Amino acid sequence: MAMNDGEPTAATWRDYWAVTKPRVTTLAVFTAFIGMLLVDPVLPPLGAVVGGCLGIWLLAAASFAMNCLLEAAIDARMKRTHWRPSAQGRLSTAQIVIFAFVLGALGSAVLIVTTNVLTWALTLGTFFGYAFVYTLYLKPNSPQNIVIGGAAGAMPPVLGWAAVANDVTAPPLLLFLIIFAWTPPHFWALALYRQQDYERSGLPMLPVTHGRDYTTLHMLLYAWLLLAVSLLPVAIRMSGLLYGVAALVLGLRFIWLIWRLRHAYSDAAAKGVFRYSLTYLAAVFAALLADHYLVWLS
């Protein structure tokens, strides 16, 4: 049942929690947190870290709640998302809008008080762009939706950096580029084994519009781009040998998995690529952090 404007049925706090997409918001806060820790060789101020993470989480959660509202009809047609409270009608339009507004207002206040106006403006712009520009215009109209829309998902480390440094320089932009290049092969792997879902949804995802071979080819090209981009922190001496070796090994593994998927496709293999992509991102950022502080401690 798609969401409607009538009386919602038995909404609970779990329904509100679900529309914040907690796993995605956690990933956003994690990468923002890494961005904060990479600013200086010493630990950043605790207030900026706690306030920055909380404010980014609140604004991200508000954005995802609006995304759930705007995509309720689409979600209801997809096996992967039909369970969402917005798609099932357990939360009304008014409830979600009020919930998102409260989260956004709280997040804005937290960021302005604990960090700086630059961080607040960048965070607000990022998640407004995701909730409205990407959701309403890019996603339903272009098979390159995830490429262009990936810019919003790549912003959290920049936001974290800005929360501590009150500026945006080359290092956080490299972190942005890593996530930006990572997003297409990550999401297209999901779209491949969920292709029937996307066909039912009517969304022009690349596997639906251009087929499996075209999609896996582009995943492979983006994986090579990701490998090159991931080594740029070493090139500008932002990171050292520890990170460089980790990025090289992790990137080559990603390329190998996609190459194997391209030449012997199965849904199980596509799921494997998707799962590895999550491991890849966490491991690359962990390696950045380990390299940063081990060099400082030595």
ABEGO torsion letter per residue (X at the ends): XBBBABBBBGBBAAAAAAAAGAAAAAAAAAAAAAAAAAABABBBBAAAAAAAAAAAAAAAAAAAAAAAAAAAAAAAABAAAAABAAAAGABBAAAAAAAAAAAAAAAAAAAAAABBAAAAAAAAAAAAAAAAAAAAAAAAABAAAAAAAAAAAAAAAAAAAAAAAGBBBAAAAAAAAAAAAAAAAAAAAAAAAAAAAAAAAGBBBAAAAAEAAAAAAAAAAAAAAAAAAAAAAAAAGABBAAAAAAAAAAAAAAAAAAAAAAABBBAAAAAAAAAAAAAAAAAAAAAAAAAAAAAAAX
